[in-house]
Amino acid sequence: ASLSIEKHSATTFVRITGCFLLILTFLPYVYTLPYYVNMILQATSIVFIGSHLSIPGTQFNQETGQEEEKPPLEKMTQKDVMKFPIYGSCVLFGLYVLFKFFKEWANLLLGLYFTGLGVIALAGLISPFLQPLLPSKAMNKSQKLKLPLIGEVIYNGVDIVSIIACLGVGYKYYTTQHWCCNNLFGVSFAIRGIEMISLGSFLNGVILLAGLFVYDVFWVFGTDVMVTVAKSFQAPIKLVFPRDWSAEVGKQFSMLGLGDIVVPGLFIALMLRMDVHRAKAAGRRVTEACKVFFYSNLVAYVLGLVTTVVFMVWFKAAQPALLYLVPAALLSAVGTAAVLGQLKELVAYKEEEESKDEGKDEGKDGKDGKDAVKSEDTPAAAAEKDSEPAKREGVSTRSRSKKD
């Protein structure tokens, strides 16, 4: 299904930003921007695009010719966000040990794995652009395939063409570790991550950001683990920015980890969806002027990146970007809410449950502090009791016809 973003998602701005991001990716072949300028512009563009793509809306299905709801976001629970820094630390230290003893084999296998994921992520981004060029029903007919350890996969002809088109990028990256191919995959991972994952609530966002703040500071300042893994791991888990082509090997590029884009990006995307929710709840048309929390957080993100670069140049050492990005995000959100007089609304903000059935189950369990209503005491149950004799006599009742 080709994506058709709702009008309030600023479709035109997203497309323009996407073109701008593509230009920035290939610009070093012609002109080398100062690395910090390129880094800030690319990271901000990724967050802008991913945030707008995460807004609930509709998409046009080429196979059926009808509009349909976009798939729901993958929502993180409070347990998920609390465990995330712990799991992240375990994985990071595990990679550190792996690279200490089996660096060559680790890069061989993990590089192949992440290259495959990169091809799929990049194909997912270019598929909507190929869709109008391949409008035939045969190309857009959905197929299902069951894969071991993965489960059922739904795809169509356009997806296959997109993957084939991206295989060349994957081969080039895996054989040469070319910086441009790395960035194409890294950008795809970051946009898709921000687009598909939801923090669920403001409090979840605060917990995640606070946990990863400690995680980033400890592993960068307290040990050499983070820097060692980032430099040793030959996978598109970071963006690299050319600094000086004439410099010695190892000093030609600067890097920014994808976590420094995706983690703040998830929070900024949450603020954007809250802006949309506020506008709709007030019965207003969603415009750029309504996106107060989003733009204040986006500006704070840029200032956080600038601060990171300043301290990196000052101390001439790697800096944990989340040390500056997390306070920028949280202070921006709280400050904006304080100015608007909506602190309570901000703290209480929670995105809707994935399904109504979950809400019903919670009501039955009395989790919300209310006693569950017995089904036999409801009017519907009483009516069902009254209709039982009629059903036994073969009389067609209203409840029977509804059931049929």
Summary of the structure (lengths in Angstrom):
residues: 404
radius of gyration: 24.9
end to end distance: 33.8
largest distance: 93.3
contacts: 1192
relative contact order: 0.11
helix: 68%
strand: 9%
